[in-house]
Amino acid sequence: MPKHRVEITKTAESDLREIFHYIAADNEEAANRLVSEIERQIDSLERYPLRCPVIPESPELGKEYRHIIYGQYRTVFRIDGTRVFILRILHSARLLSLKLFER
């Protein structure tokens, strides 16, 4: 099976740091576990990005974005050929808009 190249945007890296710091304020061990699992899921996209569903907001955003969910967080990405771009890592209660991708 072909491998995809996964690229994480600076915005997504910042999202992950913010999530870690928010959770670590109460429980650093839980924050480490959460971030490790999200990173594991991101790594798995090298081989299986199409297993993830297209997000419901895709028609309104005008592009096909997919997501992978872990707990209350979802990692939003798009596939371009053999490249996977991790765009955002957000709490699932947040609604997506194009403005979230313009940062």
N, C-alpha and C positions, 0 to 999 in steps of 0.2 A: 504494500500500500504506500503511495507517495506521501512524503512528509511535506508539511506546510511550514513555512517560516513564520514564527509568531513575533510580532513587534508590539511592544507596549508603549503607548504614547506617554508623554510627560504628564499629561492631565490624569491619565489612569494611574500612573505611579503616585501622583499627589493624592488621588482619591484613596489609594490603599494606605498611604501614610496617615492620612486624616482618620480613616477608620480605625487603624491600629491605636493611634493616640487617644481617640475617643473611648474605646473599649478599655485600653490599658489604664486609664484613669481610675477604673474600678477594679480591673482584674487583668494584670499583665499576662498571666498564663493563658487565659481565654483569648486575649488579643493575639498572642503568638499562634495558638491553634487555628484561629479563624484565618489569619493571614497565610499560614502554611497551607491550609486547605484550598484557599482561593488560588494561591500560586500553583498548587498541584493541578487544579482544574485547568488553569491557563496552559500549563505545560502539556496537558492531554490534548489540547487543540492542535498540536503538531500533527497528530494522526487522524483525529476524528472531529473536525469542526462542523461538518454537515449534520452531525447527530443532534445538534442544538437547534431548537425551534427559532423561527423568525419571530421577532418581537411584534406584539400587537400594534405598536405605534409606527411600524415601518411604512404603511401606506401614507400616513400623514407627513412623515419625514422625507419621503420621496426616494429612499434607498432601502436596500434589503440589509437590515441589521439583524443579528442573532444574539441570543444571550444564553448564559449558563448561570444557574442559580445555586447558591449555597446559603442555607438559612434565610436570613432577611436581606441578603445582598445578591445583586446580579451583576455579572460582568457582561458588558455590551461590546460586541465586536462586529466587524464586517470582514468578509472574505473577498480578496481580489486576486484571482488566479491561484497561485500557490502561497500567497501571503495572507496572514490573518492579522488584522490590526485591532488591538485591544484599545477601545476608545474611552470607556468609562467603567468605573466600579462604583455602584450606587446602592443605597438602601432601596429595597423594592417598593417602599411606599412613595418614593419620588416619581412623579410623572416625567416622562421624557419630552423634551422639546428640542428643536434644532439649536437653540441657544446653549444647551448643555454641551454641544459638540464644538461650539465656536470658541471655547476658552483656550 
